[in-house]
Amino acid sequence: MEAKSTSVEIEAGGRAVRVSSPDRVIFPASELGPDVTKLQVVEYYVAVGDGIVRALHDRPTALERWPKGVLPGMTLTTRQASGGRGQQGDAFYQKRLMRGMPDWARSVRVHFPSGRTADELCPDHVAVVAWAAQMGTIVFHPWPVRRDDVDRPDELRIDLDPHGSTTFSDAVRAALATRELLEELGLVGWVKTSGKHGVHVYVRIEPRWTFTDVRHAAIGLGRELERRVDGVTTSWWKEERGHNIFVDVNQNARDRTIASAYSLRPRPGAPVSFPLSWADLEVVDDPAAFTLHTVPDLLAERGDAWAGIDEDPGSLEPLLDLWRADLERGLGDLPYPPEYPKMPGEPKRVQPSKDTDRARD
């Protein structure tokens, strides 16, 4: 039974944020760490304030909320309506503004592939992050756009996800190859752990291209990695991925998001998606070592590895050249996520083993 507790107030960048039920356990104790309370979650986000605000600043952000804590057997849904309360013990993605949003918080309207719209939170101050954490947010999922232009991404995201028997060390190997390719093309990659077993590489770009362009650039990059590196695949269908690192190019499609730098992940031990220098990435043995308990001290000791990420955005054209060269080779588009309408140039969105036309051929 949850112990009774009164609310407390914490200071977040000069603003006061009230935290109700501060003793509520959000991450139950496990072999990876002790209980983590709601107050500790809010205090963590204040402690990494500069880093998390840099990752989220002025970006429409979906909130992954676990208001009753990260409990075994829980599943995530999408909260379509604004405000309201879910069923007891539920966890959900909040894609629309919540009731009670402070008057000093900002928002912006975004358009989904379905044609629907929503007003989403745009964090620009650590107090906004702390307030969202007080409302049960564990993970922040920012769009790759800024509030002043929600149709032109300023960020390309390369999600390297272990599949089959591959591991974090395989994802690191793929990330290092990604860095080498980007450098050849005059681009700078910024790397972080996913908070699970994968690795994310981000590229700041000038906000001059559409979501479709950025996704095509990611496909061009992913296919070039397939040619250069054994054990890498861009195959969308799980049955075709094998024991390879999957380059999830659809993370660059509109409304697809990745947990931000410094976000907690809803797993035992309260792990963090932690930015690293490339040199530090090469010597990481266990990404689970980056947690709510360890990251604030590491950040204070090393500084933010992504401090310079906004300084020199690059051009998408070298990656689009890879895409165009593949088109000339006869390689077309890849399937979009299942919630998308049929997109121009997209191949059949049918699982290969269930494709009767392929079976007849």
FIMAR-109522 format. One record per residue (C-alpha): y, z, x; residue in three letters. Coordinates in steps of 0.2 Angstrom, whole numbers. Each point is the difference from the previous one (the first is absolute). Example, Ala and Ser with C-alpha at 12.3 -4.5 7.8 and 13.67 -1.06 7.14 Angstrom:
FIMAR-109522
      c2      c3      c1   residu
     -22      39      62      Ala
      17      -3       6      Ser
***
This chain:
FIMAR-109522
      c2      c3      c1   residu
       0       0       0      Met
      17      -4       6      Glu
      10      15       6      Ala
      16       3     -10      Lys
      16      -4      10      Ser
      18      -2      -2      Thr
      10     -15       5      Ser
       9      -1      17      Val
      14     -10       6      Glu
       0      -9      17      Ile
      14      -9       9      Glu
      -2     -19       3      Ala
      13      -9      10      Gly
      14      11      -8      Gly
      -7      -1     -18      Arg
      -9      14      -9      Ala
     -17      -5      -7      Val
      -9      12     -12      Arg
     -19       1       2      Val
     -10       6     -15      Ser
     -17       8       3      Ser
       2       0      18      Pro
     -17       9       3      Asp
     -10     -14      -9      Arg
     -14      -6      11      Val
       2     -19       2      Ile
     -12      -3      14      Phe
     -15      12      -2      Pro
      -7       8      16      Ala
     -14     -10       9      Ser
      -8      -1      17      Glu
      15     -11       5      Leu
      13      14      -4      Gly
       6      14     -11      Pro
       8       0     -17      Asp
      16     -10      -1      Val
      12       6     -14      Thr
      13     -10      -9      Lys
      14       9      10      Leu
      -8      -5      16      Gln
       0     -19      -6      Val
      18       1      -4      Val
       4       9      16      Glu
     -10     -14      10      Tyr
      11     -14      -8      Tyr
      16      10       5      Val
      -7       2      18      Ala
      -3     -19       2      Val
      16      -4     -10      Gly
       7     -13      13      Asp
     -16      -9       1      Gly
      -5      -1     -18      Ile
      18      -5      -6      Val
       0     -14      13      Arg
     -16      -6      -7      Ala
       6       1     -18      Leu
      19      -3       1      His
       6      -9     -15      Asp
     -17      -7      -4      Arg
      -7       0     -17      Pro
     -14      12       1      Thr
     -15       4     -11      Ala
      -6      18       1      Leu
     -18       5       1      Glu
       0      17      -9      Arg
     -13      13       1      Trp
       8      14     -11      Pro
     -15      11      -1      Lys
      -6      -3      18      Gly
     -12     -11       9      Val
     -16       5      -9      Leu
     -17      -7       3      Pro
      -5     -14     -13      Gly
      17      -4      -5      Met
       5     -19      -2      Thr
      17      -8       0      Leu
       8      -9     -14      Thr
      17      -9      -2      Thr
      13       9     -11      Arg
       9     -14      -9      Gln
      12      11     -11      Ala
      14       9       7      Ser
       0      19       0      Gly
     -14       9     -10      Gly
     -15       9       5      Arg
     -17      -6       4      Gly
     -17       9      -4      Gln
      -3      16       9      Gln
      -6      -3      18      Gly
       4     -18       0      Asp
       7     -10      14      Ala
      10     -16      -2      Phe
      12     -13       7      Tyr
      18       3      -7      Gln
       8     -17       0      Lys
      14       5     -12      Arg
      14      13       2      Leu
      -5      17      -5      Met
       9      11     -12      Arg
      11      13       9      Gly
       5     -12      14      Met
      15       9       9      Pro
      17      -9      -3      Asp
       2      -3      19      Trp
     -16     -10       1      Ala
       1     -19      -1      Arg
     -11     -13      -8      Ser
      -2     -19      -2      Val
      -8     -12     -12      Arg
     -15     -10       6      Val
     -11     -14      -7      His
     -19       1       0      Phe
     -11     -16       0      Pro
      -4       3     -18      Ser
      18      -3      -4      Gly
       4      18      -5      Arg
      13      10       8      Thr
       3      18       5      Ala
      13      11       8      Asp
      -7       8      16      Glu
       6      14      10      Leu
       9      -5      17      Cys
       0      14      12      Pro
      15       1      11      Asp
       1      19       4      His
     -13      13       5      Val
       4      10     -15      Ala
      -6     -15     -11      Val
     -17       1       9      Val
      -1      19      -1      Ala
       4      -2     -19      Trp
     -14     -13      -2      Ala
     -12      11       9      Ala
       4      15     -11      Gln
      -5     -11     -14      Met
     -17      -2       7      Gly
       2     -16      11      Thr
     -12       0      14      Ile
       2     -18       6      Val
      16     -11       0      Phe
      -3     -19      -3      His
      16     -10       4      Pro
       2     -18      -3      Trp
       4     -11      15      Pro
      18      -4      -7      Val
      16       9      -1      Arg
      10       5     -15      Arg
      13     -13       3      Asp
     -12     -14      -1      Asp
     -17       3      -8      Val
      -6     -18       1      Asp
       2      -2      19      Arg
     -12      11      11      Pro
       6       6      16      Asp
     -17       6       6      Glu
     -17      -9       3      Leu
     -15      12      -1      Arg
     -16      -2       9      Ile
     -14      11      -7      Asp
     -15       1      11      Leu
     -14       8     -10      Asp
     -17       4       7      Pro
     -14      -7     -10      His
     -19       2       1      Gly
      -5       9      16      Ser
      17      -3       9      Thr
      11      15       5      Thr
      17       6       4      Phe
      -3      -6      18      Ser
      -3     -17      -6      Asp
      16       0     -10      Ala
       9       5      15      Val
      -7     -14      10      Arg
       6     -12     -14      Ala
      17       8       0      Ala
       2      -3      18      Leu
      -5     -18      -2      Ala
      13      -1     -14      Thr
      13       7      11      Arg
      -4     -13      14      Glu
       1     -14     -13      Leu
      17       6      -7      Leu
       7       1      17      Glu
      -5     -18       4      Glu
      10      -4     -16      Leu
      16      10       5      Gly
      -4      14     -13      Leu
      -1      18       2      Val
     -14      10      -8      Gly
       1      19      -5      Trp
     -16       9      -2      Val
      -6      15     -10      Lys
     -17       8      -5      Thr
      -4      -3     -18      Ser
      -4      18      -3      Gly
     -18      -5      -3      Lys
     -10     -11      13      His
      11     -15       1      Gly
      16      -6       9      Val
      16      -7      -7      His
      11     -12      10      Val
      18      -3      -7      Tyr
      12     -14       5      Val
      19       1      -5      Arg
       6     -17      -5      Ile
      16      -7      -6      Glu
       1       1     -19      Pro
       1     -19      -2      Arg
     -18      -4      -7      Trp
      -9       3     -17      Thr
     -15      11      -3      Phe
     -10     -16       0      Thr
       6      -6      17      Asp
      -4      17       7      Val
     -17       0      -7      Arg
      -3     -17       7      His
       6       6      17      Ala
     -12      14      -1      Ala
     -14     -12      -4      Ile
       5     -11      15      Gly
      -1      15      12      Leu
     -16       7      -7      Gly
      -9     -17       2      Arg
       7      -1      18      Glu
      -7      17       3      Leu
     -17      -5      -7      Glu
       0     -14      13      Arg
       4      11      14      Arg
      -9      16      -3      Val
     -18       3      -4      Asp
      -3      11     -14      Gly
      16      -4     -11      Val
       0      -8     -17      Thr
      12      -5     -13      Thr
     -13      -2     -14      Ser
       6       7     -16      Trp
     -17       3      -8      Trp
      -9      15       7      Lys
     -17      -8       0      Glu
       7     -12      13      Glu
       8      12      11      Arg
     -15       6      10      Gly
       2      13      14      His
      18      -6       4      Asn
      17       6       0      Ile
       8      -6     -16      Phe
      18      -7       1      Val
       6       4     -18      Asp
      13     -14      -1      Val
       3       4     -19      Asn
       9      16       6      Gln
      15     -12       1      Asn
      -1      -6     -18      Ala
      14       6     -12      Arg
      -3      18      -6      Asp
     -14       3      12      Arg
       4      15      11      Thr
      -6      10      15      Ile
       2      19       3      Ala
      16       2      10      Ser
       1       7      17      Ala
      -1      19       0      Tyr
      -8       0     -18      Ser
     -14      13      -3      Leu
     -16      -7      -6      Arg
     -11       8     -14      Pro
     -15       4      11      Arg
      -7      17       7      Pro
      11       7      14      Gly
      16      -8      -6      Ala
       1     -15      12      Pro
      15     -10       4      Val
       4     -18       2      Ser
       8       2      17      Phe
      11     -12      10      Pro
      -5      -2      19      Leu
       5      -9      15      Ser
     -12     -13       6      Trp
      -4      10      15      Ala
      -5      15     -11      Asp
     -10     -11     -12      Leu
     -11      -5      15      Glu
      -5      18       3      Val
      -2       7     -17      Val
     -18       6      -3      Asp
       1       7     -17      Asp
      14      -5     -13      Pro
      -5      15     -10      Ala
       9      11      13      Ala
      17      -6      -8      Phe
       2      12     -14      Thr
      13      10     -10      Leu
      -3      14      13      His
       2     -10      16      Thr
      12     -14      -4      Val
      16      10      -1      Pro
      -2       7      18      Asp
      -6     -17       6      Leu
      16      -8      -7      Leu
      11      13       7      Ala
      -9      -2      17      Glu
      -1     -19       1      Arg
      14      -6     -11      Gly
      -3     -13     -13      Asp
     -10     -15       7      Ala
       9     -11     -13      Trp
      17       6       3      Ala
       6     -18       5      Gly
     -10      -9     -13      Ile
      16      -6      -9      Asp
      10      -6      15      Glu
      -7     -18       3      Asp
      -7      -9     -15      Pro
      -9     -16       4      Gly
      -3     -17      -7      Ser
     -15      -4     -11      Leu
       0     -18       5      Glu
     -13       2      15      Pro
     -13       7     -12      Leu
       4     -13     -14      Leu
      -3     -13      14      Asp
     -18       7       1      Leu
      -2      -1     -19      Trp
       6     -18       0      Arg
     -12      -5      14      Ala
     -14       8     -10      Asp
       5     -11     -15      Leu
      -1     -15      11      Glu
     -18       5       5      Arg
      -5       1     -18      Gly
       2      19      -2      Leu
       8       5     -16      Gly
       6      16      -9      Asp
     -11      15      -2      Leu
      -3       9     -17      Pro
      13      12      -7      Tyr
      -3      17      -6      Pro
      -9       1     -17      Pro
      15       6     -10      Glu
      10     -16       5      Tyr
       1     -15     -11      Pro
      -7     -16       7      Lys
      12      -5      14      Met
       4     -17       6      Pro
     -12      -7      13      Gly
     -11      15      -2      Glu
     -19      -4       2      Pro
     -13       6     -14      Lys
       1      19      -2      Arg
     -18       2      -2      Val
     -12      10      10      Gln
     -10     -12      10      Pro
     -17       7      -5      Ser
       5      -3     -18      Lys
       8     -17       2      Asp
     -12     -12     -10      Thr
       9     -15       7      Asp
      -3       5      18      Arg
     -18       4      -4      Ala
      -3     -18      -8      Arg
       8      -8      16      Asp
***
